[in-house]
Structure formats: C-alpha cells, structure tokens
Amino acid sequence: MNLHTTMTSNTALSETQIAQFTRDGFLVFRGMADQATCEHMLAVATRQLQEAAQPLEFEAELGYAGAPSSLEAEGGRTVRRLRDAYHRDVCFHDWAENPRIVDKVRQLVNEPVCLTLAHHNCVMTKHPQYGTATGWHRDIRYWSFTQPDLICVWLALGEETSDNGGLRFIPGSHRLQIPRDQLDDLLFLRPEHPANQALFEQGQALELHQGDVVFFHSLLFHAAGVNTSSMVKKSVAFAYHGCSNQPLPNTRSSASADIRLSN
Ligand SMILES: O=C(O)CCC(=O)C(=O)O
C-alpha cells in the first residue's frame, strides 16, 4: 500500500505536506486525536444511537444497493449518519472547531476558514448487517458552492479497514476532468463504464486506526465497502472551505449555517 502518512501533528503543515495535498487530494495524520477524546466521542455516539437521537439519516432513506427497502422493513432503522454533530454534543462541536484542524485547513485554502453545516457535520456509522457500500463519488455532489473546493476532515473513532467498510481513495483524482457519461444520475462513477475501469484499478484502501484523521478534497473520488465485522464503525466528518468560497443562493448549502473559524 502506497498511501503516505503524515506524523502526529501539533504543528503547521510543511511545504511538502501542502504539495502532497495538491498532488494527491488527501493527507493522513496519525493519532491526531488522543484515545480519551475518541473513547468519549464513541460513548456519546453509541448512547445517541441507542436512543435514536434525532436528527438521523437511515440507510433505508439513502437507498444504496442492499439497503432495507423502507423504514418499516427488517433493518429499516439502521442509522447511516448521526446528523448535525456540531449541535449534538460539545465533544463534536469542539472537535469541529479544534485549532489544529482549522490551522491546517487555513494553510490548504490559503484564506480564512469556514465550516459548513450543510452536509457532513455528522457521525458516520457503518453497521455490520444493513450498512451499505458507497460507490465511487466526489463529495462535491453534496454541496453547491461558487468553487468546488471544500475539505472533508474525517476522524476514525476506531479501526477502519477494508473489513469494516473503510475508505478507498483514487489518489490525484480531484484533478481529473471526468466526462458526464462516465457518471450516473447521482454522480457516482458508473461501475460498468469501460473508461472507469482504469480509474477503479488505481483505488487504494486507507487503513485508519483510532485517532487518525484524513483531510480530503471534495473532488477526490472515494468509495467504501460493507462492514463484515461485528462492530459498528463510527467516524466523525466535518467539511470546511475558504470563506470567499460562498454557498450558491437558494441551495441546501446556503440554507444551513456557515461558521467562520479563522481570520
Ligand atoms: O462510509 C461510507 O460508506 C462512505 C462515506 C462517504 O464517502 C460519504 O458518505 O460520502
């Protein structure tokens, strides 16, 4: 596996790291969140899952292949996202505003940083039985901004491997122009399209351990499999952008709060 690793980070990004992000579309920081922080977030997320604390997104609502056919079907209440993590608990709020994240994003976007609450802003879960795989996509499909440049910051609260539905990335794919016919109506790369096969072959599994954080560009193609383990996988995901990159008026992106986090 050729996915580079960045050391534990309390410091500013180096020129090399910024160049890596520009080239590959992602950066991994090992052990950026300590064990106590992750265990606390896990406990909060586990309790809120048990309580079915709203707002939730269900697998049945997403309707990906293999999802329960309705909320009433067997497994129909399988949660995909604990939405609005920012307002769920102070631990998620504080993580979203953590200066170690904001300072790095500030360097990558080279201007003041805003946090969008329009999408991501969640604890992502992947359940063993009814959690579904996610096809190759770019996260920009979730947003409408003047520029397609947001950065997702994904924290692994536990192990993430290809066995429990860990992320897969196509390094450098944020720089590719993809003809529209290679994408389906929901902007996933069509699995059967001949021109996509070479892209799929470049996909690399990302192994994350508890406390590891990956920053990735909203144009980076990524995917994730199903969870064949017996434990629910939980990750925290927030998305940031340069404050000059504004949500387009009258879109879901402009309907949610956008929080300025730096100068
Ligand atoms: O965990 C997954 O299945 C993929 C998550 C993801 O990439 C997404 O929801 O956009």
Ligand as a Chemical Component Dictionary entry (heavy atoms), coordinates in Angstrom:
data_LIG
# 
_chem_comp.id                   LIG 
_chem_comp.type                 NON-POLYMER 
_chem_comp.pdbx_formal_charge   0 
_chem_comp.three_letter_code    LIG 
# 
loop_
_chem_comp_atom.comp_id 
_chem_comp_atom.atom_id 
_chem_comp_atom.alt_atom_id 
_chem_comp_atom.type_symbol 
_chem_comp_atom.charge 
_chem_comp_atom.model_Cartn_x 
_chem_comp_atom.model_Cartn_y 
_chem_comp_atom.model_Cartn_z 
_chem_comp_atom.pdbx_ordinal 
LIG O1 O1 O 0 -18.630 5.186  4.744 1  
LIG C1 C1 C 0 -19.005 5.160  3.575 2  
LIG O2 O2 O 0 -19.680 4.266  3.112 3  
LIG C2 C2 C 0 -18.630 6.287  2.661 4  
LIG C3 C3 C 0 -18.884 7.612  3.229 5  
LIG C4 C4 C 0 -18.837 8.644  2.171 6  
LIG O3 O3 O 0 -17.908 8.726  1.408 7  
LIG C5 C5 C 0 -19.965 9.528  2.007 8  
LIG O4 O4 O 0 -20.982 9.349  2.663 9  
LIG O5 O5 O 0 -19.849 10.444 1.190 10 
# 
loop_
_chem_comp_bond.comp_id 
_chem_comp_bond.atom_id_1 
_chem_comp_bond.atom_id_2 
_chem_comp_bond.value_order 
_chem_comp_bond.pdbx_ordinal 
LIG O1 C1 DOUB 1 
LIG C1 O2 SING 2 
LIG C1 C2 SING 3 
LIG C2 C3 SING 4 
LIG C3 C4 SING 5 
LIG C4 O3 DOUB 6 
LIG C4 C5 SING 7 
LIG C5 O4 DOUB 8 
LIG C5 O5 SING 9 
# 
